[in-house]
Amino acid sequence: RKEVEQDPGPFNVPEGATVAFNCTYSNSASQSFFWYRQDCRKEPKLLMSVYSSGNEDGRFTAQLNRASQYISLLIRDSKLSDSATYLCAVSRRGTNAGKSTFGDGTTLTVKP
Amino acid sequence: NAGVTQTPKFQVLKTGQSMTLQCAQDMNHNSMYWYRQDPGMGLRLIYYSASEGTTDKGEVPNGYNVSRLNKREFSLRLESAAPSQTSVYFCASSLDRGGSPLHFGNGTRLTVT
């Protein structure tokens, strides 16, 4: 089993739709959680960190469920420009602290 | 502010050739990383450097070596390239090893024939 797993999609949604992605992690020592956005053939860019209490940034909401070991990303009122691959990442405590493990990504296509 | 700069952007090698990928960051970050990304896959960690003077293996270190030249620079060397090393390579940095987010370079697209 991979340490970080995501539904690869693709998710094809119309503009204005709400879409949610989940990401599960297997190591309970995971400490920090992130969502990155990657456009085709470009580098990943941080979309948002995920905090224990959940956090929101405009149309984007991230949640953490430590008990079930998953993080989620909710995108409301989808725009064409949201089309991209979304990568979740986790990093953990201990000797391997700091280095992030990534999921394989979920592809989102928003259509007119 | 350049952030993380990688060179070259593209490279074609023949099997057995060697090359070094260069990476530099100007954000005064302590930790640096090299990832590879294959089509349809996520990022896999090759090597990382938690702080200047230290390097550690990641998930897929075989066939690679690294040097943390100073706080700014972290290079990745392929001693004898193989077709299986055809990939996109990303360098990244983070403020510290305490779980800060990563900042990525633009990537190097390497083809080994």
Interface residues (C-beta under 8 A of the other chain):
Chain A: V4 Q6 P8 Q31 S32 F34 Y36 K42 E43 P44 K45 L46 S49 L87 A89 S91 A97 G98 K99 S100 T101 F102 G103 D104 G105
Chain B: S31 Y33 Y35 G40 M41 G42 L43 R44 L45 Y48 A50 G58 E59 F90 S94 D96 R97 G98 G99 S100 P101 L102 H103 F104 G105 N106 G107
